[in-house]
Amino acid sequence: MTFETLLLPTHRAELINRLRAPQTYDIAIIGGGATGLGVALDAAARGFSVVLVESHDFAKGTSSRATKLVHGGVRYLAQGNISLVREALHERTRLLANAPHLAQPLAFVMPSYKFWEAPFYGVGLKMYDALAGKSGLGATEFLSRTETLQLLPTAHQDGLKGGVKYWDGQFDDARLALALARSAARAGALLVNYCAATGLIHEKGKLAGLRVTDAESGQTLTIKSKCIVNAAGVWVDQLRLLDGQAIGREAKPMVAPSQGVHIVVDRSFLPGDHALLIPKTADGRVLFAVPWLGKTILGTTDTPRNDLAREPVAFREEVDFILGESARYLSKAPGPADIRSIWVGLRPLVKPPEDDGERTQALSREHTVLVSKSGLVTVTGGKWTTYRAMAEDVLDNCFAAHLLAKRPGGVTADLRLVGAQPSSHKISEPPGIHQYGSEAPAVLALPGADRVLGGGLTEAMVRFAARHEYARTVEDVLARRSRLLFLDAALAKSLAGLVAALLAEENQVDPQLTAFLALADRYLALPT
Ligand SMILES: Cc1cc2nc3c(=O)[nH]c(=O)nc-3n(C[C@H](O)[C@H](O)[C@H](O)COP(=O)(O)OP(=O)(O)OC[C@H]3O[C@@H](n4cnc5c(N)ncnc54)[C@H](O)[C@@H]3O)c2cc1C
């Protein structure tokens, strides 16, 4: 068998034709982020007929803008949220096993400058180890000053007492989302990006289907489904509102969006293989410096927002805050001129009814599943790390509401995702063919495998993205198949023309070059 026959093509015309074919699906999912894709994979793996529509590109929303940590969440431990941490620690292990080419263990060092810090945080981290139990990735260790500087050579030396080293994981979020989409497709699901849910169809007060609009053709299609899952991230309330209007019940908004900014700088600011954790910033948050794909990610913030922008913009204070806090801990402090990219994600925090929406750190970070009177199953909140457990919970809710006939769960616990293969390369290394795992030979077999466009991206990778990874636009390739927009927006901009020409040849549609150039400028611009 050739590589090509093992790979599913993602020809758009074919996908749209399948979408058009009359069929009543078991489950229709709105939203192609971590949550929706996780549900699609679980449902398809249990043998349900599944369709998923994504208004933009898979992971275009929050799911490509994470801090890239596969983690239990040390900060939730500090908040006493033991069950959330325990579940996430177990899911962490599963994810590292099911997608080892995209998710791996990462050691973190917390430097201590006060005599009480290492023992205080060290005890908490030992508890983190205990909660992980057999899922632990390595024991927490107390470090001397010298050992701390060996692992974090650029940590400030003045007043450094020592540190604590502990283990968590890191991943490539957008590529993991694609692996989920493609694994769900392999299990029989139909997934279509650039296809928004624009209407809900009710019959006798019960939800019976969706109206979706193909963004490329402008055509509206109807999808019939027994069960409809609203996994639209921070945008879930728009669909809940539509549902409420149709059945004469006002749906109260449940999401309080909060934005998190990351800035990316060169690896020289944090050489080595260890991430830096700042346990308590001036505003009481945790801040990370994480080595990722050859660069260093610094972040993040937590700022309430009232709008739901597709491309939220950082506030100047947020960037200043990240740079300022980094300067407190790094001897070589990054300044504004060192920033390679700035990106912002919206957290779908779930709002308790009495909350005034101002204190986002106090809002629930656990996921919530709600089933409306008409049968709309809404899921939001949670985190990337726990997408698999969330999917099981969503399906349990569908069964409990009698929208689907029960089928046993646990099918994704050990399900290896597309491309899964242990890797000798670290996620912290610059991007390259190793990110494709077991699919690397298939990429190398395509035309242009030796033609490097820049930043580890080859002509063959662009062709692979168009043929097998649902890529339609320059942004799809440079932001989410390769991560260059997030790593180095100027470099991404300089490659955009080459990528556009290849995509136009592969897909015969406008690859939206001008829009990408404008977007790259926004990732580069320092907010005023
Ligand atoms: C700054 C930040 C850092 C984070 N860091 C981490 C981390 O390190 N580790 C971790 O585990 N978690 C992290 N998280 C949390 C994690 O990223 C999110 O919980 C997760 O990505 C949410 O996924 P989602 O699918 O619910 O939402 P999204 O990814 O936003 O997906 C929702 C999708 O629905 C689509 N959509 C909306 N409306 C429609 C419609 N009408 N029709 C069709 N599609 C529609 C959107 O385009 C979008 O793609 C972080 C979150 C933030 C904000």
The ligand as an ORCA input file, in Angstrom:
! r2SCAN-3c Opt
* xyz 0 1
  C      -4.528     32.463     26.791
  C      -4.944     31.047     27.000
  C      -4.007     30.084     27.351
  C      -4.390     28.764     27.537
  N      -3.441     27.837     27.815
  C      -3.787     26.545     27.981
  C      -2.781     25.582     28.201
  O      -1.592     25.875     28.212
  N      -3.187     24.302     28.376
  C      -4.498     23.937     28.367
  O      -4.782     22.765     28.588
  N      -5.470     24.840     28.111
  C      -5.144     26.123     27.903
  N      -6.099     27.055     27.615
  C      -7.493     26.627     27.481
  C      -7.785     26.037     26.100
  O      -7.066     26.691     25.106
  C      -9.279     26.145     25.825
  O      -9.991     25.591     26.901
  C      -9.695     25.427     24.567
  O      -8.866     25.765     23.486
  C     -11.135     25.784     24.229
  O     -11.485     25.076     23.078
  P     -12.928     25.217     22.469
  O     -13.052     24.223     21.381
  O     -13.964     25.127     23.548
  O     -12.991     26.691     21.902
  P     -12.391     27.248     20.534
  O     -11.051     26.754     20.274
  O     -12.566     28.730     20.541
  O     -13.314     26.604     19.437
  C     -14.621     27.044     19.173
  C     -14.781     27.063     17.680
  O     -16.142     27.289     17.337
  C     -16.163     28.002     16.118
  N     -17.476     28.600     15.955
  C     -17.998     29.657     16.630
  N     -19.245     29.914     16.187
  C     -19.513     29.004     15.216
  C     -20.630     28.769     14.364
  N     -21.739     29.534     14.418
  N     -20.552     27.775     13.446
  C     -19.431     26.992     13.364
  N     -18.349     27.184     14.147
  C     -18.397     28.172     15.058
  C     -15.017     29.000     16.280
  O     -14.568     29.484     15.045
  C     -13.973     28.169     17.011
  O     -13.029     27.598     16.143
  C      -5.751     28.392     27.399
  C      -6.694     29.355     27.042
  C      -6.295     30.667     26.836
  C      -7.299     31.678     26.431
*
